Amino acid sequence: MATGSISKDEKKRGKKIANHMVWQNVDNSIEVSKELVEKCGSVKAALRKLSDEVGFQYDESWTVQQLGKKLLDFVENK
């Protein structure tokens, strides 16, 4: 989540997607820029919005961790 409680050492990878940061932490939790999470109402909704913006097809049943990881994979391999 976009709480800011995760230290830099705990981040596994991050990518700027459609002008917003998405991070996967070493515990595989997902964080999204606080501004976008507040606008969308949740991390999952923010990830779905970013997915739509970059043309990534996702499954509605995916968890936040699944969606975040697969979105990061998609953007990195693009």
N, CA, C and O atoms as a Tinker XYZ file with bonds, in Angstrom:
   312  protein
     1  N      0.838000   -1.175000    0.000000    73     2
     2  CA     0.000000    0.000000    0.000000    64     1     3
     3  C      0.878000    1.231000    0.000000    63     2     4     5
     4  O      2.084000    1.135000    0.224000    81     3
     5  N      0.307000    2.347000   -0.241000    73     3     6
     6  CA     1.057000    3.587000   -0.337000    64     5     7
     7  C      1.148000    4.269000    1.020000    63     6     8     9
     8  O      0.704000    5.405000    1.186000    81     7
     9  N      1.719000    3.576000    1.975000    73     7    10
    10  CA     1.785000    4.121000    3.325000    64     9    11
    11  C      3.077000    4.853000    3.612000    63    10    12    13
    12  O      3.136000    5.680000    4.521000    81    11
    13  N      4.112000    4.558000    2.848000    73    11    14
    14  CA     5.404000    5.161000    3.105000    64    13    15
    15  C      6.146000    4.497000    4.248000    63    14    16    17
    16  O      7.190000    4.997000    4.666000    81    15
    17  N      5.642000    3.386000    4.766000    73    15    18
    18  CA     6.273000    2.726000    5.901000    64    17    19
    19  C      7.347000    1.723000    5.482000    63    18    20    21
    20  O      8.059000    1.192000    6.335000    81    19
    21  N      7.468000    1.464000    4.210000    73    19    22
    22  CA     8.468000    0.525000    3.702000    64    21    23
    23  C      9.742000    1.304000    3.400000    63    22    24    25
    24  O      9.700000    2.314000    2.699000    81    23
    25  N     10.873000    0.841000    3.925000    73    23    26
    26  CA    12.132000    1.545000    3.676000    64    25    27
    27  C     12.674000    1.196000    2.300000    63    26    28    29
    28  O     12.242000    0.228000    1.674000    81    27
    29  N     13.621000    1.995000    1.841000    73    27    30
    30  CA    14.226000    1.794000    0.526000    64    29    31
    31  C     14.826000    0.395000    0.400000    63    30    32    33
    32  O     14.754000   -0.208000   -0.670000    81    31
    33  N     15.414000   -0.127000    1.474000    73    31    34
    34  CA    16.038000   -1.451000    1.458000    64    33    35
    35  C     15.022000   -2.576000    1.283000    63    34    36    37
    36  O     15.381000   -3.686000    0.890000    81    35
    37  N     13.767000   -2.291000    1.571000    73    35    38
    38  CA    12.737000   -3.320000    1.486000    64    37    39
    39  C     12.058000   -3.366000    0.114000    63    38    40    41
    40  O     11.188000   -4.206000   -0.117000    81    39
    41  N     12.443000   -2.483000   -0.782000    73    39    42
    42  CA    11.860000   -2.451000   -2.120000    64    41    43
    43  C     12.644000   -3.368000   -3.049000    63    42    44    45
    44  O     13.869000   -3.280000   -3.133000    81    43
    45  N     11.937000   -4.239000   -3.737000    73    43    46
    46  CA    12.557000   -5.172000   -4.673000    64    45    47
    47  C     12.760000   -4.501000   -6.026000    63    46    48    49
    48  O     13.837000   -4.580000   -6.618000    81    47
    49  N     11.714000   -3.844000   -6.504000    73    47    50
    50  CA    11.795000   -3.158000   -7.794000    64    49    51
    51  C     10.676000   -2.129000   -7.881000    63    50    52    53
    52  O      9.674000   -2.211000   -7.171000    81    51
    53  N     10.869000   -1.174000   -8.755000    73    51    54
    54  CA     9.866000   -0.145000   -8.957000    64    53    55
    55  C      9.950000    0.386000  -10.367000    63    54    56    57
    56  O     10.997000    0.320000  -11.012000    81    55
    57  N      8.854000    0.905000  -10.833000    73    55    58
    58  CA     8.787000    1.408000  -12.203000    64    57    59
    59  C      7.790000    2.555000  -12.250000    63    58    60    61
    60  O      6.756000    2.527000  -11.582000    81    59
    61  N      8.117000    3.563000  -13.049000    73    59    62
    62  CA     7.172000    4.644000  -13.284000    64    61    63
    63  C      6.259000    4.211000  -14.429000    63    62    64    65
    64  O      6.717000    3.904000  -15.530000    81    63
    65  N      4.973000    4.195000  -14.145000    73    63    66
    66  CA     3.978000    3.764000  -15.121000    64    65    67
    67  C      2.946000    4.889000  -15.246000    63    66    68    69
    68  O      2.283000    5.244000  -14.271000    81    67
    69  N      2.820000    5.441000  -16.441000    73    67    70
    70  CA     1.862000    6.518000  -16.688000    64    69    71
    71  C      1.984000    7.634000  -15.639000    63    70    72    73
    72  O      0.985000    8.109000  -15.099000    81    71
    73  N      3.212000    8.033000  -15.372000    73    71    74
    74  CA     3.537000    9.125000  -14.440000    64    73    75
    75  C      3.270000    8.817000  -12.969000    63    74    76    77
    76  O      3.189000    9.737000  -12.155000    81    75
    77  N      3.134000    7.549000  -12.618000    73    75    78
    78  CA     2.952000    7.152000  -11.220000    64    77    79
    79  C      3.903000    6.001000  -10.908000    63    78    80    81
    80  O      4.146000    5.144000  -11.757000    81    79
    81  N      4.433000    5.984000   -9.702000    73    79    82
    82  CA     5.349000    4.922000   -9.297000    64    81    83
    83  C      4.588000    3.713000   -8.761000    63    82    84    85
    84  O      3.604000    3.836000   -8.032000    81    83
    85  N      5.089000    2.537000   -9.154000    73    83    86
    86  CA     4.579000    1.260000   -8.642000    64    85    87
    87  C      5.799000    0.504000   -8.143000    63    86    88    89
    88  O      6.789000    0.378000   -8.865000    81    87
    89  N      5.739000   -0.001000   -6.911000    73    87    90
    90  CA     6.833000   -0.758000   -6.321000    64    89    91
    91  C      6.371000   -2.139000   -5.914000    63    90    92    93
    92  O      5.239000   -2.330000   -5.469000    81    91
    93  N      7.270000   -3.103000   -6.075000    73    91    94
    94  CA     7.087000   -4.428000   -5.493000    64    93    95
    95  C      8.138000   -4.523000   -4.403000    63    94    96    97
    96  O      9.327000   -4.344000   -4.667000    81    95
    97  N      7.714000   -4.800000   -3.195000    73    95    98
    98  CA     8.613000   -4.891000   -2.054000    64    97    99
    99  C      9.146000   -6.310000   -1.894000    63    98   100   101
   100  O      8.614000   -7.245000   -2.494000    81    99
   101  N     10.197000   -6.478000   -1.087000    73    99   102
   102  CA    10.795000   -7.799000   -0.920000    64   101   103
   103  C      9.801000   -8.806000   -0.347000    63   102   104   105
   104  O      9.951000  -10.007000   -0.569000    81   103
   105  N      8.802000   -8.343000    0.376000    73   103   106
   106  CA     7.775000   -9.258000    0.894000    64   105   107
   107  C      6.663000   -9.484000   -0.145000    63   106   108   109
   108  O      5.639000  -10.100000    0.152000    81   107
   109  N      6.884000   -8.973000   -1.372000    73   107   110
   110  CA     5.967000   -9.066000   -2.512000    64   109   111
   111  C      4.713000   -8.208000   -2.389000    63   110   112   113
   112  O      3.820000   -8.297000   -3.231000    81   111
   113  N      4.635000   -7.376000   -1.344000    73   111   114
   114  CA     3.528000   -6.430000   -1.284000    64   113   115
   115  C      3.736000   -5.381000   -2.373000    63   114   116   117
   116  O      4.851000   -5.183000   -2.855000    81   115
   117  N      2.659000   -4.719000   -2.751000    73   115   118
   118  CA     2.686000   -3.743000   -3.830000    64   117   119
   119  C      2.328000   -2.367000   -3.271000    63   118   120   121
   120  O      1.406000   -2.221000   -2.468000    81   119
   121  N      3.077000   -1.371000   -3.715000    73   119   122
   122  CA     2.780000    0.017000   -3.371000    64   121   123
   123  C      2.579000    0.803000   -4.657000    63   122   124   125
   124  O      3.212000    0.522000   -5.675000    81   123
   125  N      1.694000    1.785000   -4.600000    73   123   126
   126  CA     1.440000    2.677000   -5.721000    64   125   127
   127  C      1.494000    4.098000   -5.168000    63   126   128   129
   128  O      1.192000    4.323000   -3.997000    81   127
   129  N      1.875000    5.046000   -6.002000    73   127   130
   130  CA     1.942000    6.444000   -5.582000    64   129   131
   131  C      0.699000    6.819000   -4.785000    63   130   132   133
   132  O     -0.429000    6.550000   -5.199000    81   131
   133  N      0.929000    7.448000   -3.633000    73   131   134
   134  CA    -0.153000    7.802000   -2.718000    64   133   135
   135  C     -1.243000    8.638000   -3.407000    63   134   136   137
   136  O     -2.434000    8.430000   -3.176000    81   135
   137  N     -0.825000    9.572000   -4.243000    73   135   138
   138  CA    -1.771000   10.450000   -4.952000    64   137   139
   139  C     -2.780000    9.645000   -5.770000    63   138   140   141
   140  O     -3.978000    9.926000   -5.737000    81   139
   141  N     -2.293000    8.648000   -6.500000    73   139   142
   142  CA    -3.187000    7.852000   -7.343000    64   141   143
   143  C     -4.090000    6.955000   -6.497000    63   142   144   145
   144  O     -5.267000    6.784000   -6.814000    81   143
   145  N     -3.547000    6.387000   -5.432000    73   143   146
   146  CA    -4.361000    5.539000   -4.550000    64   145   147
   147  C     -5.494000    6.359000   -3.942000    63   146   148   149
   148  O     -6.633000    5.897000   -3.875000    81   147
   149  N     -5.183000    7.567000   -3.503000    73   147   150
   150  CA    -6.223000    8.422000   -2.928000    64   149   151
   151  C     -7.280000    8.771000   -3.968000    63   150   152   153
   152  O     -8.470000    8.809000   -3.654000    81   151
   153  N     -6.858000    9.025000   -5.198000    73   151   154
   154  CA    -7.786000    9.365000   -6.278000    64   153   155
   155  C     -8.683000    8.180000   -6.640000    63   154   156   157
   156  O     -9.879000    8.349000   -6.875000    81   155
   157  N     -8.096000    6.979000   -6.683000    73   155   158
   158  CA    -8.836000    5.783000   -7.113000    64   157   159
   159  C     -9.563000    5.084000   -5.975000    63   158   160   161
   160  O    -10.521000    4.351000   -6.218000    81   159
   161  N     -9.131000    5.294000   -4.748000    73   159   162
   162  CA    -9.803000    4.701000   -3.600000    64   161   163
   163  C     -9.151000    3.453000   -3.047000    63   162   164   165
   164  O     -9.425000    3.071000   -1.909000    81   163
   165  N     -8.284000    2.799000   -3.831000    73   163   166
   166  CA    -7.578000    1.612000   -3.345000    64   165   167
   167  C     -6.379000    1.326000   -4.240000    63   166   168   169
   168  O     -6.287000    1.831000   -5.359000    81   167
   169  N     -5.470000    0.514000   -3.732000    73   167   170
   170  CA    -4.301000    0.130000   -4.515000    64   169   171
   171  C     -4.749000   -0.675000   -5.738000    63   170   172   173
   172  O     -4.233000   -0.472000   -6.837000    81   171
   173  N     -5.698000   -1.579000   -5.551000    73   171   174
   174  CA    -6.157000   -2.412000   -6.658000    64   173   175
   175  C     -6.797000   -1.567000   -7.761000    63   174   176   177
   176  O     -6.546000   -1.800000   -8.944000    81   175
   177  N     -7.611000   -0.604000   -7.387000    73   175   178
   178  CA    -8.234000    0.274000   -8.372000    64   177   179
   179  C     -7.176000    1.104000   -9.101000    63   178   180   181
   180  O     -7.289000    1.345000  -10.303000    81   179
   181  N     -6.159000    1.535000   -8.375000    73   179   182
   182  CA    -5.064000    2.295000   -8.995000    64   181   183
   183  C     -4.309000    1.430000   -9.994000    63   182   184   185
   184  O     -3.973000    1.893000  -11.084000    81   183
   185  N     -4.040000    0.186000   -9.636000    73   183   186
   186  CA    -3.354000   -0.732000  -10.553000    64   185   187
   187  C     -4.187000   -1.005000  -11.795000    63   186   188   189
   188  O     -3.645000   -1.099000  -12.896000    81   187
   189  N     -5.481000   -1.131000  -11.631000    73   187   190
   190  CA    -6.360000   -1.352000  -12.784000    64   189   191
   191  C     -6.352000   -0.140000  -13.711000    63   190   192   193
   192  O     -6.327000   -0.287000  -14.933000    81   191
   193  N     -6.374000    1.052000  -13.127000    73   191   194
   194  CA    -6.322000    2.282000  -13.936000    64   193   195
   195  C     -5.018000    2.342000  -14.728000    63   194   196   197
   196  O     -5.031000    2.645000  -15.920000    81   195
   197  N     -3.900000    2.055000  -14.074000    73   195   198
   198  CA    -2.608000    2.067000  -14.758000    64   197   199
   199  C     -2.560000    0.997000  -15.844000    63   198   200   201
   200  O     -2.026000    1.230000  -16.928000    81   199
   201  N     -3.114000   -0.168000  -15.552000    73   199   202
   202  CA    -3.161000   -1.254000  -16.540000    64   201   203
   203  C     -3.917000   -0.807000  -17.786000    63   202   204   205
   204  O     -3.470000   -1.038000  -18.910000    81   203
   205  N     -5.047000   -0.175000  -17.581000    73   203   206
   206  CA    -5.838000    0.317000  -18.709000    64   205   207
   207  C     -5.055000    1.350000  -19.523000    63   206   208   209
   208  O     -5.118000    1.358000  -20.752000    81   207
   209  N     -4.322000    2.213000  -18.833000    73   207   210
   210  CA    -3.575000    3.274000  -19.513000    64   209   211
   211  C     -2.443000    2.736000  -20.379000    63   210   212   213
   212  O     -2.110000    3.333000  -21.403000    81   211
   213  N     -1.844000    1.607000  -19.977000    73   211   214
   214  CA    -0.720000    1.063000  -20.760000    64   213   215
   215  C     -1.126000   -0.118000  -21.639000    63   214   216   217
   216  O     -0.278000   -0.705000  -22.311000    81   215
   217  N     -2.416000   -0.474000  -21.641000    73   215   218
   218  CA    -2.897000   -1.550000  -22.501000    64   217   219
   219  C     -2.606000   -2.948000  -21.989000    63   218   220   221
   220  O     -2.480000   -3.885000  -22.777000    81   219
   221  N     -2.497000   -3.096000  -20.672000    73   219   222
   222  CA    -2.256000   -4.407000  -20.070000    64   221   223
   223  C     -3.584000   -5.056000  -19.724000    63   222   224   225
   224  O     -4.395000   -4.479000  -19.001000    81   223
   225  N     -3.803000   -6.257000  -20.241000    73   223   226
   226  CA    -5.025000   -7.016000  -19.968000    64   225   227
   227  C     -4.874000   -7.759000  -18.645000    63   226   228   229
   228  O     -3.908000   -8.500000  -18.461000    81   227
   229  N     -5.799000   -7.575000  -17.740000    73   227   230
   230  CA    -5.730000   -8.234000  -16.437000    64   229   231
   231  C     -7.015000   -9.006000  -16.169000    63   230   232   233
   232  O     -8.047000   -8.778000  -16.801000    81   231
   233  N     -6.923000   -9.914000  -15.226000    73   231   234
   234  CA    -8.072000  -10.715000  -14.800000    64   233   235
   235  C     -8.645000  -10.061000  -13.538000    63   234   236   237
   236  O     -7.911000   -9.782000  -12.590000    81   235
   237  N     -9.931000   -9.826000  -13.533000    73   235   238
   238  CA   -10.600000   -9.180000  -12.385000    64   237   239
   239  C    -10.380000   -9.928000  -11.068000    63   238   240   241
   240  O    -10.451000   -9.329000   -9.995000    81   239
   241  N    -10.115000  -11.231000  -11.147000    73   239   242
   242  CA    -9.979000  -12.028000   -9.927000    64   241   243
   243  C     -8.570000  -11.968000   -9.320000    63   242   244   245
   244  O     -8.363000  -12.472000   -8.217000    81   243
   245  N     -7.603000  -11.366000  -10.013000    73   243   246
   246  CA    -6.247000  -11.302000   -9.475000    64   245   247
   247  C     -6.198000  -10.475000   -8.204000    63   246   248   249
   248  O     -6.932000   -9.499000   -8.047000    81   247
   249  N     -5.320000  -10.882000   -7.301000    73   247   250
   250  CA    -5.088000  -10.119000   -6.080000    64   249   251
   251  C     -4.230000   -8.893000   -6.414000    63   250   252   253
   252  O     -3.715000   -8.771000   -7.526000    81   251
   253  N     -4.086000   -8.006000   -5.459000    73   251   254
   254  CA    -3.220000   -6.835000   -5.629000    64   253   255
   255  C     -1.798000   -7.283000   -5.953000    63   254   256   257
   256  O     -1.157000   -6.723000   -6.842000    81   255
   257  N     -1.303000   -8.295000   -5.233000    73   255   258
   258  CA     0.061000   -8.771000   -5.478000    64   257   259
   259  C      0.206000   -9.346000   -6.883000    63   258   260   261
   260  O      1.199000   -9.077000   -7.559000    81   259
   261  N     -0.762000  -10.125000   -7.327000    73   259   262
   262  CA    -0.693000  -10.706000   -8.671000    64   261   263
   263  C     -0.746000   -9.618000   -9.746000    63   262   264   265
   264  O      0.065000   -9.612000  -10.672000    81   263
   265  N     -1.702000   -8.704000   -9.615000    73   263   266
   266  CA    -1.856000   -7.643000  -10.593000    64   265   267
   267  C     -0.620000   -6.744000  -10.628000    63   266   268   269
   268  O     -0.128000   -6.404000  -11.704000    81   267
   269  N     -0.121000   -6.363000   -9.459000    73   267   270
   270  CA     1.055000   -5.502000   -9.401000    64   269   271
   271  C      2.278000   -6.147000  -10.019000    63   270   272   273
   272  O      2.988000   -5.509000  -10.795000    81   271
   273  N      2.536000   -7.409000   -9.687000    73   271   274
   274  CA     3.703000   -8.118000  -10.232000    64   273   275
   275  C      3.595000   -8.256000  -11.747000    63   274   276   277
   276  O      4.561000   -8.004000  -12.468000    81   275
   277  N      2.427000   -8.656000  -12.225000    73   275   278
   278  CA     2.249000   -8.875000  -13.664000    64   277   279
   279  C      2.286000   -7.552000  -14.442000    63   278   280   281
   280  O      2.774000   -7.512000  -15.571000    81   279
   281  N      1.782000   -6.494000  -13.851000    73   279   282
   282  CA     1.865000   -5.189000  -14.495000    64   281   283
   283  C      3.317000   -4.735000  -14.593000    63   282   284   285
   284  O      3.745000   -4.250000  -15.640000    81   283
   285  N      4.072000   -4.888000  -13.517000    73   283   286
   286  CA     5.500000   -4.537000  -13.549000    64   285   287
   287  C      6.243000   -5.385000  -14.582000    63   286   288   289
   288  O      7.066000   -4.859000  -15.331000    81   287
   289  N      5.961000   -6.694000  -14.630000    73   287   290
   290  CA     6.574000   -7.566000  -15.637000    64   289   291
   291  C      6.255000   -7.062000  -17.043000    63   290   292   293
   292  O      7.142000   -6.974000  -17.892000    81   291
   293  N      4.994000   -6.735000  -17.283000    73   291   294
   294  CA     4.555000   -6.264000  -18.595000    64   293   295
   295  C      5.306000   -5.009000  -19.006000    63   294   296   297
   296  O      5.802000   -4.923000  -20.129000    81   295
   297  N      5.395000   -4.043000  -18.116000    73   295   298
   298  CA     6.053000   -2.777000  -18.433000    64   297   299
   299  C      7.561000   -2.983000  -18.642000    63   298   300   301
   300  O      8.154000   -2.365000  -19.527000    81   299
   301  N      8.170000   -3.837000  -17.840000    73   299   302
   302  CA     9.608000   -4.095000  -17.976000    64   301   303
   303  C      9.948000   -4.806000  -19.274000    63   302   304   305
   304  O     11.031000   -4.612000  -19.826000    81   303
   305  N      9.032000   -5.626000  -19.763000    73   303   306
   306  CA     9.280000   -6.403000  -20.978000    64   305   307
   307  C      8.759000   -5.737000  -22.247000    63   306   308   309
   308  O      8.860000   -6.297000  -23.339000    81   307
   309  N      8.220000   -4.580000  -22.100000    73   307   310
   310  CA     7.625000   -3.858000  -23.228000    64   309   311
   311  C      8.694000   -3.266000  -24.121000    63   310   312
   312  O      8.376000   -2.623000  -25.121000    81   311
